[in-house]
Every structure is written in C-alpha cells, then in structure tokens.
Amino acid sequence: MGCCLCGTYLWKDEPPLEVVYRTGDQDYCVFHAPMSEKWTPDGRGLYPVDEFNALVFERIKFVIRNVEAEDKDVICNLRGTVFPGDISFTDFAEEHALPSLNLLDVTFCGKVKFTGAPFDGKADFSRVNFLGEASFTGANFRSEAIFSMSMFKGNLDFSDAIFNSETTFSGAAFRGEVTFFNATMFKDRTFFNNTTFESKLRGMDVVFQSEANFHEARFNGDVYFHEAMFGGQAYFRGSQFRDQAVFYRASFVGEGVFREILFGGETNFSFTRFGGNADFSRANFSEKTRFVGADFSDVGHFDFAMFSREVDFERSRWMDTSFAQARFGDLARFLWATFNQPVNFSGIHANESAVQFHQLSESSLSNLIFQEREIDYISFKGCRTWPPTLKLESSPYHDYKACEALFRLLKRTADEEKNMQMVSDWHLKEKLMKLKALLANEKSIDALDKFEDLNSSFCQRSWAWIKLFCFSPLIVKLRLTGLYWFSSGFGERPVRAFWVLAFLCALVLALNAVPTPSWVPSLRTDDFANATLAYIPFTKDIQGDGWIRFGRGLWQFLIAVQFTLFALAVRNRFRR
C-alpha cells in the first residue's frame, strides 16, 4: 500500500511513493508524514531539510518538463505536504517559472520565501498553514492566486508583488504583520472578505486596479493604506478597525463603501480623493477622525454616522452629500471647507455650537441644508460674505420660523465678531422671516420679496408695493411688525424711513392748506379730548382745542417716532 493521503489528495505517482512512517494502519510518504516523522529509507534518521526541499524542487521540475513537452498546463500537486523547515524558491525561480501549483492544506513549518518568483499558472494556497515568516516580495502571479482560509502565523511580505489575475484571501487569518508595500499591484479583482488581521497591516502605495473587497474584515492592529490607490469599487462594509486606520492621501477612483463600519482607533482620511460615491452611512468613528483636505468628487453619504470624538474636515471639498441624522459627540470642524453642491445636515445631533462652519465662502454657504432644530448645534464665524438666499430660505417647505431662528443666531454671531454690517443684514432678514410667517400667503410673500430686491427697477418695486397691499391678509400689514417694516425696513432702510417721514410732514402741510370745516369746533366731545391731553406729557404747548389739538398731538407723536426710526436707520447704515 502507498501513502494514505496521496489517494485522498489525488497524487497520481507511479509507482507509489515510498512509505517512511507508519502509525496503526496509516502509512505516510515523506511529503505527508508529520514534521517529526520524516525518516530516511536508509535509516540515517530524519530527512535533512535541504534534502527534503530538493525532493520538492525535483517534483516541480518534473511537472515543468511535462508542460514543455505537452505544451499545456499541468498542475504540480503538492497538496497536504508538510514542509519541515525553511524553504526558499528564490534561487529555483531564477531558472524556472513556477507552473500551476496545488498547495491546498500545505503546512510550512519554517520560513518560506517566494521572493521574485514568477508563477506562470494558478497558485492555490488555500487552507495553507504558514507557521513561520512568509515572503512573496517581487513575486509575479501571472494567473489566479488563491489564499482562502489560510493561516499566517508569522510576518507576511508582499512588497513589489504583482497579481495579474483574480486574487482571493477570503477567510484568511493573519497573526503577524502584513506588508503590501512599494506599489504592490493587484490588476484584477481582489477578495479579502471575512479576513482577520491580528497585527499591523502596511498597505502603503498598494494599487488595486479593480474591485477590492474587504467585506466584514477584522483589523485588530494598525492599518496603513498611505497613498494607496483603489481603481475599482473598494468594499469595506461591515468591517472593523480596532486600532488606528490611516488612508492618508489614498485615492478611490471607484465607489468607496465604508457602510456600517467600526473605526475603533484614530482614523485619518486626510487628503484622500474619493472619485466615486463615498458611503460612510452608519459608520462609527470612536476616536479622533481627520478628513483634512479630503476631496469628495461624487456623492457622499454620512447618514446616521456616529462621530464620538473630534472630527476635522478642514479644507475638504464636497459635492452632493448627506449628513442626515449624523451624531457629533465632540467638535466637527469644517474650517475653509468647500461645498460645491448641496450638503444636507438635517436631523444632526451635536453639542451647542459644536458643528463649526468657519471661514466659508459665499458659494459654500449657499449649499448648506439644515432645519430649525439644528441651528443651536451650528457655529458660523469668519464668514464675511453671505449669499443673498440660503438653502433654508429657498426650501420647498418655506420654514420661515426656522429661518428666523437661524438669522437670529447669525446676528448674535456677527455681533460677537463686531461685524456691524452683518448684524444689520441678519437683523433685517430675521424680521423679514417673521413677517413672512405672519403673512402666510405666497402672493403677498412674492410681492414682498420683489419689493425688497434693491436690484429691481423702480417700476417693478412700485408694482410689487401695490400688489402687496392688495393681497390678503391686510390686517397683518397693519400690525406692529408690518408697520415697523413699512416705516423703516425694521430700522435698516434709511431711505424708506426718510420718505415716510417726508410723507407725514407733507400730509400735515396739505391738511393745513385746507380750510377747517365749520362743524369741527362744535363737536361735543372737545371737552373729553382736552381732558385726555391733560394726562399726556409734552402736549401743553400744542395749539388748538379739542380734537384738533388731539389730532395735532397724535401727528407730532407719529413724526417723532418716524424721525427716531429714520435716525436709527441712518445710524445702522453708517455704523458699518
């Protein structure tokens, strides 16, 4: 009988390999015998490692000769082999390209080197146990490479390696450090799904030209994808980074999926470019996170994301992105950020003034979307130029109360910064939002907007004025808020306040030019009017009697109030 595992692993050696170890009714050849039971047939003791390695190389050479003779791919079956010590394929590979290798269930008990080895055919390392260090530095896998369910207990180095075809590490476990360094290149789809990295992963300069699948991978040590390039979809959904995760200056040409991921340590995506969709929905960032200078060139998703500690988006660039329902446990800095398309912050949760939109440009401010409830969480400082209309104002829901609260916050911020011009602008907008909420009529509101548009022509504004007082509700326009706006633009329109003051004075002049009706002195209520004026200050010197005196006193009061509003508007205009 031959070796019990040769039949199981489909070794077709003729004649059968010599048995070197027997236990019970199980016979083992030199390849499949346990490491400590590889006895030489001549009784010299255990096989020396170099002699065992020579047997392996001779077996590979035999397959290479058959490949050359038959001009077709022949698989070298080494399945289940137990390599008792260190082995290097480096010198062998300098003379021979490795054929298709079946290394399923192999155990490498010592160090193994495939440095610079060219793999002409399929390399199947599935369920291999690497008990020592493994080096594939500079290896060239010209066909499919499979490392599924393998165990790497020592350090693993793939620096400068090239994978020309599909590569699979699914379910593999890496106990030592893993290095994909100095432009390790994966030219086809690569699968690391359900893998476990117990130690450090160095992926600096690694290139994934096609899909890179890290679905539900576990990274228990530091991870470095410094300047890595992901040419296709980068799929990290459900993965866990227990320690530091660094994607500094990485490039995602295709979609980057980090949905439902856990970042347990500090995370760094600074100066990373996302060319496709960037999906961080429901991601959990437990420690300090940096997206400084990150470039989101396509749609971004941070919906329901959790930032437990400080997150820095300084100088980041954004297209259409949503932070809806995201939670910020500490400061969220968007200093000098650029929002080129609408970015939605509706429903976010944060501490007061923790989300800092500081030093933003006019165009960036015009693309911010949030509602009334989020206003207390937001801070604006150093934003010197604001757009005429914010997204909150132009939203289809017309939440004027939310706009009023926002402009009140912005007015307070501008006052803290001693920016008097913006204090006036936000005060006017705040009161306009209050008036719009009271009007609650789109036609009246449209007419109000047209009249307040200082860039419109005189005729357009005049026609808008007429329409404004024709549309309902009229009572709102006669209330205190409406009269405050009408008389002085809430103390911010000095020209309007002047013309209203001039109108009041002109009206007095016109009334005085008309003879007093003969019935006026005979009103029986004159004594009542005189008695009333006796209790009002500053009315003793008013000429006339009865209701004429009362009317003149009232008119003096209106002119005094209007003059005060005019003075206030002039002061607000020139304090800027």
Stockholm file with secondary structure:
# STOCKHOLM 1.0

chainA/1-576         MGCCLCGTYLWKDEPPLEVVYRTGDQDYCVFHAPMSEKWTPDGRGLYPVDEFNALVFERIKFVIRNVEAEDKDVICNLRGTVFPGDISFTDFAEEHALPSLNLLDVTFCGKVKFTGAPFDGKADFSRVNFLGEASFTGANFRSEAIFSMSMFKGNLDFSDAIFNSETTFSGAAFRGEVTFFNATMFKDRTFFNNTTFESKLRGMDVVFQSEANFHEARFNGDVYFHEAMFGGQAYFRGSQFRDQAVFYRASFVGEGVFREILFGGETNFSFTRFGGNADFSRANFSEKTRFVGADFSDVGHFDFAMFSREVDFERSRWMDTSFAQARFGDLARFLWATFNQPVNFSGIHANESAVQFHQLSESSLSNLIFQEREIDYISFKGCRTWPPTLKLESSPYHDYKACEALFRLLKRTADEEKNMQMVSDWHLKEKLMKLKALLANEKSIDALDKFEDLNSSFCQRSWAWIKLFCFSPLIVKLRLTGLYWFSSGFGERPVRAFWVLAFLCALVLALNAVPTPSWVPSLRTDDFANATLAYIPFTKDIQGDGWIRFGRGLWQFLIAVQFTLFALAVRNRFRR
#=GR chainA/1-576 SS CCCHHHHHTTCCCSSCCCEEEEETTEEEETTTSCGGGCBCTTSSCBCCHHHHHHHHHHHHHHHHHHHHHHTSCCCEECTTCEECSCEECHHHHHHCCBCCEECTTCEECSCEECTTCEECSCEECTTCEECSCEECTTCEECSCEECTTCEECSCEECTTCEECSCEECTTCEECSCEECCSSCEECSCEECTTCEECSCEECTTCEESSCEECTTCEECSCEECTTCEECSCEECTTCEECSCEECTTCEESSCEECTTCEECSCEECTTCEECSCEECTTCEECSCEECTTCEECSCEECTTCEECSCEECTTCEESSEECTTCEESSCEECTTCEESSCEECTTCEESTTCEEEESCCHHHHTTEECCGGGGGGEEEESCCCCCSSCHHHHSTTCCHHHHHHHHHHHHHHHHHTTCHHHHHHHHHHHHHHHHHHHHCCHHHHHHHHHHHCTTSCHHHHHHHHHHHHHSSCHHHHTSHHHHHHHHHTTTTCHHHHHHHHHHHHHHHHHHHTSCCCTTGGGCTTHHHHHHHHTTSTTCTTCCSCHHHHHHHHHHHHHHHHHHHHHHHHHHHHHTC
#=GC SS_cons         CCCHHHHHTTCCCSSCCCEEEEETTEEEETTTSCGGGCBCTTSSCBCCHHHHHHHHHHHHHHHHHHHHHHTSCCCEECTTCEECSCEECHHHHHHCCBCCEECTTCEECSCEECTTCEECSCEECTTCEECSCEECTTCEECSCEECTTCEECSCEECTTCEECSCEECTTCEECSCEECCSSCEECSCEECTTCEECSCEECTTCEESSCEECTTCEECSCEECTTCEECSCEECTTCEECSCEECTTCEESSCEECTTCEECSCEECTTCEECSCEECTTCEECSCEECTTCEECSCEECTTCEECSCEECTTCEESSEECTTCEESSCEECTTCEESSCEECTTCEESTTCEEEESCCHHHHTTEECCGGGGGGEEEESCCCCCSSCHHHHSTTCCHHHHHHHHHHHHHHHHHTTCHHHHHHHHHHHHHHHHHHHHCCHHHHHHHHHHHCTTSCHHHHHHHHHHHHHSSCHHHHTSHHHHHHHHHTTTTCHHHHHHHHHHHHHHHHHHHTSCCCTTGGGCTTHHHHHHHHTTSTTCTTCCSCHHHHHHHHHHHHHHHHHHHHHHHHHHHHHTC
//
